[in-house]
């Protein structure tokens, strides 16, 4: 689980995603709760698109079959576009505004049903 305060940029997202997926490989997991309740996505539209379609696709350090529940603050819509482009690019990312719903989603999902 990533819990970040402040801002999320393309570079920060890539750094933490690679770190989380490295740990996931070591532990044999591929489901992630990413808690950015205290962090706004300040990346540009192009930057969010590039992360999903370029950064995440070009590195073998990111598990393309991983299932990600992205937990954001109820009033925060700064991550909405990043969810859309991630899903459109084939990544299994779903945005949540409630922690319990995010956890239930992760418990019940596999790559086939994400």
C-alpha positions in Angstrom: 0.0 0.0 0.0 1.3 3.4 -0.9 0.3 6.3 1.2 1.5 9.6 -0.2 0.9 13.1 0.9 1.3 16.1 -1.4 1.2 15.7 -5.1 1.4 12.9 -7.7 3.3 13.4 -10.9 4.2 11.0 -13.7 7.7 10.6 -12.2 6.4 9.9 -8.7 3.8 7.5 -10.0 6.4 5.6 -12.0 8.8 5.4 -9.0 6.2 4.1 -6.6 4.7 1.7 -9.1 8.0 0.1 -9.8 8.9 -0.2 -6.1 5.5 -1.7 -5.3 5.7 -4.2 -8.1 9.2 -5.2 -7.1 7.9 -5.9 -3.6 4.9 -7.7 -5.1 7.1 -10.0 -7.1 9.1 -10.8 -4.0 6.0 -11.6 -2.0 4.1 -13.3 -4.8 1.2 -10.8 -4.9 -0.2 -8.7 -7.7 -3.1 -6.8 -6.1 -2.4 -3.3 -4.7 -4.2 -0.7 -2.7 -2.8 2.6 -3.6 -3.8 5.2 -1.0 -3.5 8.8 -2.4 -6.2 10.3 -0.2 -3.8 13.0 0.8 -2.2 13.5 -2.6 -3.5 15.4 -5.7 -2.7 14.3 -9.2 -1.0 17.4 -10.6 0.2 15.8 -13.8 -0.9 17.1 -17.1 -3.4 15.2 -19.3 -0.5 14.3 -21.6 1.6 13.2 -18.7 -1.2 10.9 -17.4 -1.6 9.5 -20.9 2.1 9.0 -21.3 2.3 7.1 -18.0 -0.4 4.7 -19.0 0.5 4.2 -22.7 4.3 4.6 -22.5 5.9 4.3 -19.1 3.8 1.4 -17.8 4.0 -0.5 -21.1 7.7 -0.1 -21.8 9.2 -1.4 -18.5 9.2 -5.0 -17.5 9.4 -3.8 -13.9 5.6 -3.3 -13.9 3.3 -6.3 -13.8 0.7 -5.5 -16.6 -1.7 -8.0 -15.0 -1.6 -6.4 -11.6 -4.9 -5.3 -10.1 -4.9 -1.8 -8.5 -7.5 -0.2 -6.3 -6.7 3.6 -6.3 -8.1 5.1 -3.1 -8.7 8.9 -3.4 -10.5 11.5 -1.2 -14.2 11.7 -1.8 -14.0 15.2 -3.1 -10.9 14.7 -5.2 -11.4 14.3 -9.0 -7.8 14.9 -9.9 -7.1 11.2 -10.5 -10.2 10.5 -12.6 -8.5 10.9 -16.0 -5.5 8.8 -14.9 -7.9 5.9 -14.1 -9.6 6.3 -17.5 -6.4 6.2 -19.5 -5.0 3.4 -17.4 -8.0 1.2 -18.1 -8.2 2.2 -21.7 -4.5 1.2 -22.1 -5.3 -2.3 -20.7 -4.2 -1.8 -17.1 -6.4 -3.1 -14.3 -6.9 0.2 -12.3 -10.1 1.1 -10.6 -10.7 4.3 -8.6 -12.4 4.2 -5.2 -13.5 6.9 -2.7 -14.2 4.4 0.1 -11.4 2.2 1.6 -13.7 -0.8 2.5 -15.1 -0.9 -1.1 -11.5 -0.9 -2.5 -10.5 -3.7 -0.2 -13.6 -5.8 -1.1 -12.8 -5.2 -4.8 -9.3 -6.5 -4.4 -10.5 -9.5 -2.5 -12.9 -10.5 -5.2 -10.9 -9.8 -8.4 -8.6 -11.7 -10.6 -7.1 -10.4 -13.8 -9.8 -12.2 -15.7 -12.6 -10.3 -13.9 -10.9 -6.9 -13.4 
